[in-house]
Amino acid sequence: MDPQEDSFDFLFKIILIGDSNVGKTCLVQSFKTGQFSERQQNTIGVDFTVRTLNIEGRRVKMQVWDTAGQERFRTITQSYYRSAHGAMIAYDISRRATFDSVQRWIHELQQFGAANVLTALIGNKRDLEAEREVRFEEACKLAEAKGMLAAVETSARDAWSVEEAFVMMARQLLLQNGMSVKQDDGEAAARVLLRTNSHTVSLSSPSSAHDSKKPCEC
């Protein structure tokens, strides 16, 4: 192992939860390697990956725990909630039932997770726009009502906003740990469908990111 890969200034554990087949494993794979695989086996219990980000000169190791969505693994996955610094609750924008389940996942996180866990709502499979069953505005309202950091739409297939979602979590966790972090209005904020200052904004290029200086806040 490269010694540089093993060194870090901060270690944050992020847990990814949500119904089965919303693309959690594909999101993790996209974040880790930038690649998409059509054939992904269902996660059994919990799996994890690690990637170190450079956030303004700080090496931030992100330990991402990918959890199984099936009920039979619930007891196993719940045991990982307590130590998580952040949680991403994922749903599939083309399947309304997975969005309806978000309330249950929020309740489960509140029951088993730490009191100050940072949460974000992730609407995956944005590439299936023609089959959309959940409007982004609905996700924004839910995230705002539940005090979440953000509502973000992603596509693991197209690598749309996957990197940005994890960077957003890392930056906010640094802030929570008393670190000064500049507001990001450059490329890291581009290509994110987000809600900021009570307005829905679609960012499609680095230049348009300057229209919103607080990325992904609900």
Z-matrix of the N, CA and C atoms (Angstrom, degrees):
N
C 1 1.455
C 2 1.524 1 109.93
N 3 1.328 2 115.07 1 137.06
C 4 1.452 3 120.31 2 177.24
C 5 1.523 4 109.22 3 -64.57
N 6 1.371 5 117.98 4 125.44
C 7 1.461 6 120.65 5 179.84
C 8 1.521 7 112.38 6 -55.60
N 9 1.354 8 115.74 7 -31.62
C 10 1.462 9 118.80 8 178.87
C 11 1.524 10 111.30 9 -64.71
N 12 1.334 11 116.07 10 -33.90
C 13 1.456 12 120.39 11 179.64
C 14 1.522 13 111.24 12 -69.95
N 15 1.322 14 116.44 13 -25.91
C 16 1.457 15 120.32 14 -175.33
C 17 1.531 16 112.50 15 -91.89
N 18 1.322 17 117.42 16 -7.44
C 19 1.460 18 120.55 17 -179.80
C 20 1.530 19 110.04 18 -97.85
N 21 1.315 20 115.82 19 145.00
C 22 1.456 21 119.45 20 -179.71
C 23 1.522 22 109.61 21 -159.51
N 24 1.321 23 114.64 22 158.74
C 25 1.463 24 121.38 23 176.21
C 26 1.523 25 111.38 24 -97.53
N 27 1.335 26 116.03 25 -32.26
C 28 1.463 27 121.61 26 179.53
C 29 1.523 28 108.86 27 -138.02
N 30 1.326 29 115.83 28 144.92
C 31 1.463 30 121.82 29 175.50
C 32 1.520 31 108.37 30 -123.38
N 33 1.327 32 115.94 31 120.55
C 34 1.460 33 120.84 32 179.26
C 35 1.520 34 109.65 33 -121.57
N 36 1.311 35 115.70 34 133.56
C 37 1.458 36 121.30 35 177.17
C 38 1.525 37 108.85 36 -100.00
N 39 1.324 38 115.68 37 123.93
C 40 1.464 39 122.30 38 179.39
C 41 1.521 40 108.36 39 -115.25
N 42 1.306 41 117.11 40 127.67
C 43 1.463 42 120.64 41 178.34
C 44 1.529 43 109.07 42 -106.24
N 45 1.325 44 115.78 43 133.63
C 46 1.461 45 122.42 44 -177.92
C 47 1.523 46 107.65 45 -108.85
N 48 1.329 47 116.24 46 116.71
C 49 1.464 48 120.79 47 -176.58
C 50 1.522 49 110.16 48 -126.94
N 51 1.334 50 115.82 49 165.36
C 52 1.454 51 121.33 50 -178.28
C 53 1.517 52 109.65 51 145.97
N 54 1.327 53 115.56 52 172.08
C 55 1.461 54 121.15 53 -178.52
C 56 1.531 55 111.59 54 -61.49
N 57 1.322 56 115.20 55 163.93
C 58 1.464 57 121.01 56 176.30
C 59 1.528 58 110.40 57 -64.39
N 60 1.318 59 115.22 58 146.82
C 61 1.469 60 122.82 59 172.59
C 62 1.524 61 114.19 60 65.58
N 63 1.334 62 117.56 61 25.73
C 64 1.465 63 119.35 62 172.18
C 65 1.530 64 110.50 63 -90.62
N 66 1.337 65 116.62 64 -5.76
C 67 1.458 66 120.82 65 176.02
C 68 1.517 67 114.75 66 99.88
N 69 1.328 68 117.36 67 24.34
C 70 1.473 69 119.81 68 -178.08
C 71 1.528 70 111.22 69 -62.33
N 72 1.321 71 116.85 70 -46.67
C 73 1.465 72 120.12 71 -179.22
C 74 1.524 73 110.81 72 -64.06
N 75 1.325 74 117.54 73 -37.80
C 76 1.460 75 121.02 74 178.20
C 77 1.523 76 111.10 75 -66.86
N 78 1.327 77 117.43 76 -35.63
C 79 1.459 78 120.96 77 176.27
C 80 1.527 79 110.56 78 -62.76
N 81 1.333 80 115.90 79 -45.60
C 82 1.457 81 120.34 80 179.67
C 83 1.525 82 110.41 81 -63.37
N 84 1.332 83 116.37 82 -43.11
C 85 1.464 84 120.48 83 179.77
C 86 1.524 85 110.95 84 -63.47
N 87 1.334 86 116.37 85 -40.73
C 88 1.457 87 120.52 86 178.63
C 89 1.516 88 111.07 87 -63.84
N 90 1.332 89 116.49 88 -41.30
C 91 1.464 90 120.89 89 178.90
C 92 1.524 91 111.02 90 -65.65
N 93 1.312 92 116.47 91 -39.36
C 94 1.464 93 120.99 92 -176.77
C 95 1.527 94 112.70 93 -74.13
N 96 1.343 95 116.51 94 -46.28
C 97 1.465 96 120.30 95 -170.74
C 98 1.526 97 114.13 96 -119.99
N 99 1.333 98 117.23 97 -14.22
C 100 1.456 99 120.09 98 -175.39
C 101 1.513 100 112.87 99 77.41
N 102 1.341 101 116.94 100 9.94
C 103 1.452 102 121.06 101 -177.04
C 104 1.529 103 111.06 102 -112.05
N 105 1.332 104 115.01 103 158.65
C 106 1.468 105 121.60 104 178.08
C 107 1.515 106 109.13 105 -125.21
N 108 1.320 107 115.06 106 133.41
C 109 1.462 108 120.47 107 177.08
C 110 1.522 109 109.02 108 -119.45
N 111 1.332 110 115.85 109 126.73
C 112 1.465 111 120.70 110 -179.57
C 113 1.525 112 110.95 111 -65.77
N 114 1.319 113 116.06 112 -31.46
C 115 1.464 114 120.67 113 -176.68
C 116 1.520 115 109.87 114 -102.26
N 117 1.299 116 115.63 115 104.08
C 118 1.468 117 121.66 116 177.35
C 119 1.522 118 108.42 117 -126.96
N 120 1.314 119 116.35 118 125.62
C 121 1.455 120 119.55 119 176.84
C 122 1.527 121 109.66 120 -74.02
N 123 1.332 122 115.41 121 149.61
C 124 1.453 123 119.10 122 176.98
C 125 1.526 124 110.16 123 -61.80
N 126 1.329 125 115.47 124 139.04
C 127 1.454 126 120.41 125 178.53
C 128 1.523 127 110.06 126 -66.16
N 129 1.319 128 115.85 127 135.64
C 130 1.469 129 121.33 128 177.07
C 131 1.518 130 107.44 129 -103.97
N 132 1.317 131 115.78 130 108.02
C 133 1.464 132 120.37 131 -178.02
C 134 1.514 133 111.01 132 75.08
N 135 1.325 134 116.27 133 -107.43
C 136 1.463 135 122.10 134 -177.58
C 137 1.526 136 109.41 135 -139.13
N 138 1.318 137 115.63 136 137.04
C 139 1.454 138 121.41 137 173.62
C 140 1.532 139 106.83 138 -128.22
N 141 1.320 140 117.10 139 158.17
C 142 1.461 141 117.56 140 -179.99
C 143 1.512 142 111.64 141 -143.05
N 144 1.322 143 113.84 142 156.58
C 145 1.454 144 121.49 143 174.80
C 146 1.518 145 108.28 144 -136.52
N 147 1.322 146 116.35 145 161.64
C 148 1.464 147 121.39 146 -177.36
C 149 1.517 148 109.17 147 -131.56
N 150 1.307 149 115.39 148 136.05
C 151 1.465 150 120.29 149 172.41
C 152 1.524 151 108.60 150 -144.33
N 153 1.317 152 116.68 151 138.27
C 154 1.457 153 121.45 152 179.82
C 155 1.520 154 110.22 153 -101.22
N 156 1.322 155 116.26 154 125.50
C 157 1.457 156 123.40 155 179.13
C 158 1.522 157 109.65 156 -102.62
N 159 1.315 158 115.70 157 151.81
C 160 1.453 159 120.73 158 172.66
C 161 1.526 160 107.78 159 -105.18
N 162 1.321 161 115.92 160 108.02
C 163 1.461 162 121.50 161 -179.66
C 164 1.524 163 108.34 162 -110.90
N 165 1.321 164 115.82 163 100.36
C 166 1.461 165 121.71 164 178.79
C 167 1.541 166 112.04 165 52.38
N 168 1.330 167 114.87 166 46.79
C 169 1.460 168 120.76 167 176.69
C 170 1.512 169 115.06 168 85.24
N 171 1.313 170 117.66 169 -3.59
C 172 1.463 171 121.10 170 177.77
C 173 1.522 172 109.25 171 -100.93
N 174 1.322 173 116.39 172 132.89
C 175 1.465 174 120.88 173 177.37
C 176 1.524 175 108.93 174 -86.55
N 177 1.324 176 115.07 175 111.66
C 178 1.464 177 121.55 176 -175.52
C 179 1.523 178 108.79 177 -111.45
N 180 1.322 179 115.62 178 110.44
C 181 1.469 180 120.11 179 179.28
C 182 1.524 181 109.02 180 -85.57
N 183 1.329 182 115.36 181 121.55
C 184 1.465 183 122.07 182 178.90
C 185 1.526 184 108.49 183 -102.81
N 186 1.314 185 115.88 184 113.76
C 187 1.464 186 121.72 185 176.51
C 188 1.525 187 106.39 186 -100.18
N 189 1.320 188 116.09 187 106.51
C 190 1.457 189 121.69 188 -172.35
C 191 1.527 190 109.49 189 -102.53
N 192 1.336 191 115.38 190 120.41
C 193 1.459 192 121.67 191 -179.28
C 194 1.518 193 109.59 192 -100.98
N 195 1.317 194 115.14 193 116.93
C 196 1.466 195 123.42 194 -179.69
C 197 1.525 196 107.78 195 -95.56
N 198 1.329 197 116.51 196 117.02
C 199 1.468 198 120.01 197 -174.39
C 200 1.525 199 111.83 198 -104.82
N 201 1.311 200 115.78 199 150.69
C 202 1.458 201 121.44 200 175.91
C 203 1.528 202 109.46 201 -73.32
N 204 1.329 203 115.44 202 141.45
C 205 1.463 204 119.15 203 -179.67
C 206 1.514 205 114.00 204 -89.79
N 207 1.327 206 117.10 205 -12.20
C 208 1.463 207 119.80 206 -176.35
C 209 1.530 208 111.59 207 -70.28
N 210 1.294 209 114.81 208 145.24
C 211 1.467 210 122.06 209 -177.96
C 212 1.524 211 112.10 210 -58.65
N 213 1.327 212 117.11 211 -35.21
C 214 1.465 213 119.73 212 -174.60
C 215 1.530 214 113.00 213 -67.58
N 216 1.332 215 116.80 214 -16.05
C 217 1.470 216 120.36 215 178.97
C 218 1.526 217 112.27 216 -101.40
N 219 1.329 218 116.64 217 4.25
C 220 1.457 219 120.40 218 -170.99
C 221 1.528 220 112.94 219 -59.86
N 222 1.325 221 117.78 220 -41.18
C 223 1.464 222 120.41 221 -179.25
C 224 1.523 223 110.93 222 -62.87
N 225 1.333 224 116.62 223 -38.33
C 226 1.466 225 120.53 224 179.37
C 227 1.524 226 110.13 225 -66.99
N 228 1.334 227 116.68 226 -48.72
C 229 1.466 228 119.83 227 -174.68
C 230 1.528 229 111.98 228 -68.21
N 231 1.316 230 117.31 229 -33.83
C 232 1.465 231 120.08 230 -178.57
C 233 1.521 232 112.21 231 -61.84
N 234 1.324 233 116.58 232 -28.72
C 235 1.460 234 119.94 233 -178.24
C 236 1.529 235 112.26 234 -68.81
N 237 1.341 236 116.87 235 -14.92
C 238 1.464 237 120.82 236 -179.43
C 239 1.533 238 112.20 237 -92.95
N 240 1.317 239 117.20 238 -9.29
C 241 1.461 240 120.32 239 -174.87
C 242 1.528 241 112.36 240 -65.36
N 243 1.309 242 116.61 241 -42.17
C 244 1.466 243 121.62 242 -168.06
C 245 1.523 244 112.39 243 -60.72
N 246 1.326 245 117.84 244 -35.23
C 247 1.461 246 120.45 245 -175.48
C 248 1.531 247 113.44 246 -91.02
N 249 1.333 248 117.83 247 1.88
C 250 1.463 249 120.76 248 -177.75
C 251 1.526 250 111.24 249 -77.41
N 252 1.326 251 116.01 250 134.81
C 253 1.465 252 121.43 251 173.89
C 254 1.521 253 110.95 252 -83.31
N 255 1.339 254 115.43 253 -31.14
C 256 1.458 255 120.40 254 -179.27
C 257 1.517 256 110.46 255 -141.85
N 258 1.326 257 115.83 256 154.98
C 259 1.460 258 120.64 257 178.95
C 260 1.518 259 109.54 258 -136.33
N 261 1.317 260 115.24 259 133.85
C 262 1.454 261 121.88 260 172.80
C 263 1.521 262 108.06 261 -109.54
N 264 1.320 263 115.85 262 119.81
C 265 1.460 264 120.86 263 178.16
C 266 1.522 265 107.52 264 -99.86
N 267 1.333 266 116.51 265 113.81
C 268 1.465 267 121.18 266 -173.18
C 269 1.524 268 111.78 267 -103.64
N 270 1.319 269 113.98 268 145.21
C 271 1.462 270 121.25 269 171.88
C 272 1.527 271 107.97 270 -139.23
N 273 1.313 272 116.22 271 168.35
C 274 1.462 273 123.40 272 -179.21
C 275 1.526 274 107.86 273 -103.18
N 276 1.326 275 118.05 274 119.14
C 277 1.469 276 120.02 275 -175.70
C 278 1.527 277 112.18 276 -64.35
N 279 1.338 278 117.44 277 -15.96
C 280 1.465 279 120.37 278 -179.39
C 281 1.524 280 112.89 279 -96.03
N 282 1.339 281 117.04 280 2.43
C 283 1.471 282 120.73 281 178.58
C 284 1.523 283 109.68 282 -133.33
N 285 1.337 284 115.98 283 103.74
C 286 1.455 285 122.51 284 -176.89
C 287 1.527 286 112.28 285 -56.46
N 288 1.315 287 117.43 286 -36.04
C 289 1.466 288 120.64 287 -177.21
C 290 1.518 289 111.81 288 -60.52
N 291 1.334 290 117.82 289 -34.05
C 292 1.469 291 120.06 290 -179.40
C 293 1.522 292 111.42 291 -71.20
N 294 1.333 293 116.52 292 -29.64
C 295 1.466 294 120.46 293 175.30
C 296 1.521 295 110.21 294 -74.47
N 297 1.323 296 116.36 295 -39.41
C 298 1.457 297 119.80 296 177.78
C 299 1.524 298 111.42 297 -61.58
N 300 1.333 299 117.33 298 -27.02
C 301 1.461 300 121.51 299 179.98
C 302 1.525 301 113.00 300 -76.62
N 303 1.328 302 117.34 301 -13.09
C 304 1.466 303 120.48 302 -175.72
C 305 1.523 304 111.44 303 -57.58
N 306 1.331 305 116.60 304 -39.51
C 307 1.471 306 120.24 305 179.32
C 308 1.525 307 110.91 306 -57.44
N 309 1.329 308 116.53 307 -40.12
C 310 1.466 309 120.67 308 179.61
C 311 1.530 310 110.39 309 -66.65
N 312 1.338 311 116.52 310 -40.45
C 313 1.461 312 119.83 311 179.59
C 314 1.530 313 110.86 312 -67.23
N 315 1.325 314 116.51 313 -36.60
C 316 1.466 315 120.05 314 176.29
C 317 1.521 316 110.07 315 -62.47
N 318 1.325 317 116.35 316 -45.41
C 319 1.464 318 120.99 317 179.58
C 320 1.526 319 110.54 318 -61.21
N 321 1.320 320 116.46 319 -41.86
C 322 1.464 321 120.60 320 -179.64
C 323 1.529 322 110.55 321 -64.85
N 324 1.319 323 116.48 322 -40.29
C 325 1.461 324 120.72 323 178.31
C 326 1.520 325 110.92 324 -65.37
N 327 1.320 326 116.59 325 -40.70
C 328 1.466 327 120.66 326 177.56
C 329 1.524 328 111.00 327 -64.09
N 330 1.314 329 116.63 328 -34.27
C 331 1.462 330 121.72 329 -177.32
C 332 1.529 331 112.47 330 -76.47
N 333 1.335 332 116.84 331 -38.49
C 334 1.456 333 119.85 332 -172.16
C 335 1.534 334 113.76 333 -113.55
N 336 1.331 335 117.91 334 -14.61
C 337 1.454 336 120.32 335 -177.21
C 338 1.515 337 112.89 336 -90.38
N 339 1.342 338 115.63 337 173.89
C 340 1.456 339 120.94 338 176.77
C 341 1.529 340 109.91 339 -69.23
N 342 1.314 341 115.61 340 154.34
C 343 1.469 342 120.20 341 -175.61
C 344 1.526 343 111.93 342 -64.77
N 345 1.320 344 117.19 343 -31.95
C 346 1.467 345 120.37 344 -174.88
C 347 1.527 346 113.21 345 -104.92
N 348 1.339 347 117.70 346 22.29
C 349 1.458 348 120.36 347 -178.06
C 350 1.529 349 109.74 348 -64.05
N 351 1.322 350 116.09 349 134.17
C 352 1.460 351 122.27 350 179.54
C 353 1.523 352 108.50 351 -83.61
N 354 1.332 353 117.88 352 130.13
C 355 1.458 354 120.39 353 -175.70
C 356 1.527 355 111.86 354 -123.24
N 357 1.313 356 114.95 355 147.75
C 358 1.463 357 122.04 356 174.95
C 359 1.527 358 108.27 357 -138.55
N 360 1.318 359 115.57 358 148.57
C 361 1.460 360 121.99 359 179.89
C 362 1.523 361 108.30 360 -103.92
N 363 1.329 362 116.23 361 123.36
C 364 1.464 363 121.78 362 -174.09
C 365 1.528 364 110.15 363 -115.91
N 366 1.327 365 116.05 364 113.06
C 367 1.462 366 121.25 365 174.86
C 368 1.519 367 109.14 366 -92.51
N 369 1.314 368 117.09 367 102.12
C 370 1.465 369 121.06 368 -175.02
C 371 1.537 370 111.36 369 -90.55
N 372 1.316 371 115.02 370 169.66
C 373 1.469 372 125.33 371 179.55
C 374 1.529 373 111.68 372 68.05
N 375 1.319 374 115.57 373 41.91
C 376 1.453 375 120.62 374 177.06
C 377 1.531 376 111.37 375 -62.75
N 378 1.317 377 118.01 376 -19.11
C 379 1.462 378 121.31 377 176.95
C 380 1.531 379 111.93 378 -67.54
N 381 1.350 380 116.93 379 -14.53
C 382 1.469 381 120.68 380 178.32
C 383 1.531 382 110.43 381 -95.74
N 384 1.313 383 116.10 382 45.42
C 385 1.465 384 121.41 383 -176.77
C 386 1.528 385 111.91 384 -57.33
N 387 1.318 386 117.03 385 -38.09
C 388 1.462 387 120.66 386 -178.36
C 389 1.526 388 112.22 387 -65.78
N 390 1.334 389 116.51 388 -20.21
C 391 1.463 390 120.49 389 -179.48
C 392 1.526 391 112.25 390 -107.02
N 393 1.316 392 117.08 391 12.82
C 394 1.467 393 121.95 392 -175.79
C 395 1.531 394 111.92 393 -55.97
N 396 1.336 395 115.01 394 132.52
C 397 1.467 396 121.88 395 175.14
C 398 1.529 397 111.97 396 -120.05
N 399 1.346 398 116.49 397 -8.73
C 400 1.467 399 121.13 398 -178.63
C 401 1.524 400 108.60 399 -125.49
N 402 1.326 401 116.68 400 117.90
C 403 1.457 402 120.15 401 176.89
C 404 1.525 403 110.46 402 -73.59
N 405 1.313 404 116.48 403 143.85
C 406 1.451 405 120.61 404 -178.98
C 407 1.523 406 111.53 405 -61.04
N 408 1.322 407 116.63 406 -34.29
C 409 1.463 408 120.36 407 179.07
C 410 1.527 409 111.43 408 -60.06
N 411 1.327 410 117.00 409 -33.73
C 412 1.463 411 120.47 410 177.37
C 413 1.522 412 111.05 411 -64.60
N 414 1.329 413 115.41 412 -41.87
C 415 1.466 414 119.98 413 179.15
C 416 1.522 415 110.32 414 -64.82
N 417 1.331 416 116.65 415 -40.13
C 418 1.462 417 120.64 416 179.10
C 419 1.525 418 111.22 417 -61.43
N 420 1.316 419 115.86 418 -44.03
C 421 1.467 420 119.85 419 -179.07
C 422 1.523 421 110.92 420 -63.92
N 423 1.321 422 116.26 421 -41.39
C 424 1.459 423 119.81 422 179.38
C 425 1.523 424 110.79 423 -65.71
N 426 1.329 425 116.59 424 -45.93
C 427 1.471 426 120.35 425 179.90
C 428 1.518 427 110.87 426 -61.16
N 429 1.313 428 116.48 427 -40.70
C 430 1.461 429 120.41 428 179.83
C 431 1.527 430 110.70 429 -66.27
N 432 1.327 431 116.48 430 -42.83
C 433 1.462 432 120.78 431 -178.96
C 434 1.522 433 112.04 432 -64.61
N 435 1.320 434 116.51 433 -31.39
C 436 1.459 435 121.53 434 -177.39
C 437 1.531 436 113.07 435 -95.16
N 438 1.324 437 117.05 436 4.04
C 439 1.460 438 120.31 437 177.20
C 440 1.513 439 114.20 438 70.01
N 441 1.317 440 116.83 439 29.43
C 442 1.462 441 120.89 440 179.70
C 443 1.522 442 110.62 441 -77.61
N 444 1.323 443 115.75 442 158.93
C 445 1.451 444 121.31 443 176.35
C 446 1.520 445 110.71 444 -63.90
N 447 1.325 446 117.41 445 -41.93
C 448 1.458 447 119.50 446 -170.03
C 449 1.510 448 112.29 447 -162.41
N 450 1.337 449 114.13 448 160.30
C 451 1.456 450 122.98 449 162.98
C 452 1.518 451 105.59 450 -119.36
N 453 1.319 452 116.48 451 124.12
C 454 1.462 453 121.90 452 -176.58
C 455 1.523 454 108.93 453 -133.56
N 456 1.331 455 116.72 454 140.51
C 457 1.451 456 120.19 455 173.38
C 458 1.525 457 109.46 456 -103.67
N 459 1.325 458 115.37 457 138.71
C 460 1.458 459 121.92 458 -175.96
C 461 1.524 460 110.66 459 -133.29
N 462 1.306 461 114.93 460 165.13
C 463 1.462 462 121.64 461 168.58
C 464 1.519 463 107.77 462 -139.92
N 465 1.319 464 116.21 463 111.56
C 466 1.459 465 119.64 464 177.02
C 467 1.530 466 110.58 465 -65.78
N 468 1.326 467 116.04 466 -33.20
C 469 1.470 468 120.10 467 -179.56
C 470 1.532 469 110.80 468 -62.62
N 471 1.325 470 116.80 469 -45.19
C 472 1.463 471 122.02 470 -177.09
C 473 1.519 472 112.96 471 -96.42
N 474 1.339 473 117.18 472 0.32
C 475 1.467 474 122.32 473 -174.31
C 476 1.529 475 111.10 474 58.53
N 477 1.321 476 116.25 475 29.76
C 478 1.461 477 121.41 476 -179.48
C 479 1.528 478 109.87 477 -76.61
N 480 1.319 479 117.08 478 113.22
C 481 1.464 480 124.69 479 172.40
C 482 1.525 481 114.96 480 65.15
N 483 1.310 482 118.68 481 9.01
C 484 1.462 483 120.56 482 178.84
C 485 1.532 484 109.83 483 -66.38
N 486 1.322 485 115.64 484 -52.75
C 487 1.466 486 120.39 485 178.82
C 488 1.529 487 110.36 486 -57.13
N 489 1.335 488 115.72 487 -45.34
C 490 1.452 489 120.74 488 -176.18
C 491 1.531 490 111.87 489 -62.67
N 492 1.321 491 117.09 490 -36.77
C 493 1.461 492 120.22 491 -179.83
C 494 1.525 493 111.47 492 -63.97
N 495 1.328 494 116.75 493 -42.61
C 496 1.465 495 120.00 494 -179.78
C 497 1.528 496 111.25 495 -72.41
N 498 1.326 497 116.37 496 -38.10
C 499 1.469 498 119.46 497 176.57
C 500 1.521 499 110.34 498 -62.49
N 501 1.325 500 116.41 499 -41.21
C 502 1.456 501 121.32 500 177.23
C 503 1.527 502 110.90 501 -56.60
N 504 1.328 503 116.87 502 -45.05
C 505 1.464 504 121.07 503 179.21
C 506 1.530 505 110.59 504 -63.81
N 507 1.327 506 116.38 505 -43.90
C 508 1.468 507 120.26 506 -179.13
C 509 1.519 508 111.09 507 -61.67
N 510 1.323 509 116.37 508 -44.37
C 511 1.462 510 120.35 509 -178.85
C 512 1.534 511 111.19 510 -63.66
N 513 1.322 512 116.39 511 -42.91
C 514 1.467 513 119.54 512 -179.26
C 515 1.526 514 111.28 513 -67.58
N 516 1.320 515 117.42 514 -36.65
C 517 1.460 516 120.83 515 177.59
C 518 1.525 517 110.97 516 -67.11
N 519 1.321 518 117.11 517 -35.09
C 520 1.461 519 119.81 518 173.94
C 521 1.522 520 110.70 519 -62.34
N 522 1.317 521 115.67 520 -42.20
C 523 1.465 522 119.64 521 177.79
C 524 1.523 523 110.84 522 -61.02
N 525 1.319 524 115.95 523 -42.01
C 526 1.464 525 120.06 524 179.24
C 527 1.523 526 111.76 525 -64.38
N 528 1.312 527 115.91 526 -24.48
C 529 1.466 528 120.37 527 178.82
C 530 1.527 529 111.97 528 -93.41
N 531 1.314 530 116.19 529 15.88
C 532 1.452 531 120.68 530 173.70
C 533 1.512 532 115.35 531 82.22
N 534 1.329 533 117.41 532 10.73
C 535 1.454 534 120.76 533 179.06
C 536 1.528 535 110.33 534 -87.42
N 537 1.306 536 116.97 535 142.31
C 538 1.459 537 120.41 536 175.85
C 539 1.520 538 108.49 537 -81.89
N 540 1.322 539 116.33 538 129.96
C 541 1.459 540 122.15 539 -179.84
C 542 1.516 541 107.79 540 -133.13
N 543 1.309 542 115.89 541 127.82
C 544 1.459 543 119.76 542 179.90
C 545 1.521 544 110.08 543 -68.41
N 546 1.323 545 115.95 544 149.80
C 547 1.453 546 119.73 545 172.52
C 548 1.514 547 108.10 546 -65.92
N 549 1.327 548 114.91 547 133.65
C 550 1.457 549 120.32 548 -173.34
C 551 1.523 550 109.87 549 -97.07
N 552 1.326 551 116.65 550 110.94
C 553 1.463 552 119.42 551 177.77
C 554 1.526 553 111.07 552 -122.15
N 555 1.328 554 115.59 553 23.36
C 556 1.460 555 119.92 554 -179.23
C 557 1.508 556 112.03 555 -106.26
N 558 1.325 557 115.72 556 -145.15
C 559 1.449 558 119.96 557 -172.10
C 560 1.523 559 113.22 558 -64.77
N 561 1.330 560 117.48 559 -29.53
C 562 1.465 561 118.93 560 -178.04
C 563 1.511 562 111.31 561 -65.46
N 564 1.329 563 118.02 562 -20.82
C 565 1.456 564 121.03 563 179.42
C 566 1.523 565 111.99 564 -93.46
N 567 1.318 566 117.45 565 -7.45
C 568 1.455 567 120.69 566 -176.06
C 569 1.526 568 111.23 567 -75.50
N 570 1.330 569 115.11 568 157.75
C 571 1.456 570 122.98 569 176.80
C 572 1.518 571 112.11 570 60.97
N 573 1.321 572 117.76 571 29.47
C 574 1.454 573 121.24 572 177.34
C 575 1.525 574 109.19 573 -112.22
N 576 1.310 575 116.69 574 128.71
C 577 1.457 576 120.25 575 170.34
C 578 1.515 577 106.29 576 -90.37
N 579 1.340 578 116.59 577 116.38
C 580 1.456 579 119.95 578 -168.11
C 581 1.509 580 111.99 579 -142.80
N 582 1.315 581 114.79 580 171.78
C 583 1.458 582 120.70 581 173.44
C 584 1.525 583 107.16 582 -120.46
N 585 1.310 584 115.39 583 128.05
C 586 1.462 585 121.50 584 -178.56
C 587 1.523 586 109.83 585 -139.56
N 588 1.314 587 116.07 586 132.68
C 589 1.466 588 120.45 587 175.98
C 590 1.523 589 112.33 588 50.06
N 591 1.345 590 115.42 589 42.83
C 592 1.463 591 123.00 590 176.52
C 593 1.525 592 113.50 591 67.11
N 594 1.341 593 117.12 592 17.99
C 595 1.456 594 120.23 593 177.23
C 596 1.520 595 109.02 594 -126.51
N 597 1.315 596 116.86 595 143.45
C 598 1.453 597 121.27 596 175.10
C 599 1.513 598 108.72 597 -87.74
N 600 1.312 599 117.27 598 129.32
C 601 1.457 600 121.94 599 -175.31
C 602 1.518 601 108.79 600 -131.04
N 603 1.311 602 117.54 601 135.07
C 604 1.462 603 121.28 602 173.03
C 605 1.510 604 108.32 603 -108.43
N 606 1.323 605 116.51 604 118.33
C 607 1.462 606 121.74 605 179.23
C 608 1.515 607 108.24 606 -101.37
N 609 1.314 608 117.07 607 123.83
C 610 1.457 609 119.82 608 -177.17
C 611 1.514 610 113.18 609 -119.18
N 612 1.324 611 118.07 610 -4.16
C 613 1.456 612 120.57 611 179.14
C 614 1.507 613 109.21 612 -154.84
N 615 1.347 614 119.15 613 158.37
C 616 1.452 615 121.08 614 178.95
C 617 1.512 616 112.91 615 -55.92
N 618 1.342 617 118.47 616 -36.49
C 619 1.455 618 120.03 617 -178.09
C 620 1.507 619 111.55 618 -67.34
N 621 1.347 620 117.72 619 -36.91
C 622 1.452 621 119.62 620 -179.19
C 623 1.505 622 111.95 621 -71.58
N 624 1.339 623 117.55 622 -17.70
C 625 1.454 624 120.29 623 179.93
C 626 1.513 625 111.39 624 -63.05
N 627 1.315 626 118.46 625 -21.42
C 628 1.450 627 120.64 626 -178.63
C 629 1.525 628 111.41 627 -69.53
N 630 1.336 629 117.33 628 -13.03
C 631 1.453 630 119.70 629 177.91
C 632 1.516 631 111.62 630 -70.15
N 633 1.323 632 117.70 631 -18.41
C 634 1.454 633 121.07 632 -177.41
C 635 1.513 634 109.27 633 -141.12
N 636 1.313 635 117.47 634 112.15
C 637 1.454 636 120.84 635 -173.20
C 638 1.516 637 113.62 636 -93.64
N 639 1.334 638 117.75 637 -4.58
C 640 1.457 639 120.34 638 176.80
C 641 1.527 640 107.50 639 -115.84
N 642 1.331 641 118.27 640 87.58
C 643 1.460 642 119.68 641 -173.48
C 644 1.509 643 113.14 642 -63.80
N 645 1.333 644 114.86 643 131.55
C 646 1.456 645 122.52 644 165.29
C 647 1.513 646 115.23 645 65.75
N 648 1.295 647 120.30 646 25.97
C 649 1.468 648 119.70 647 176.68
C 650 1.518 649 109.44 648 -93.62
N 651 1.328 650 115.06 649 139.80
C 652 1.463 651 120.05 650 177.93
C 653 1.513 652 109.78 651 -106.38
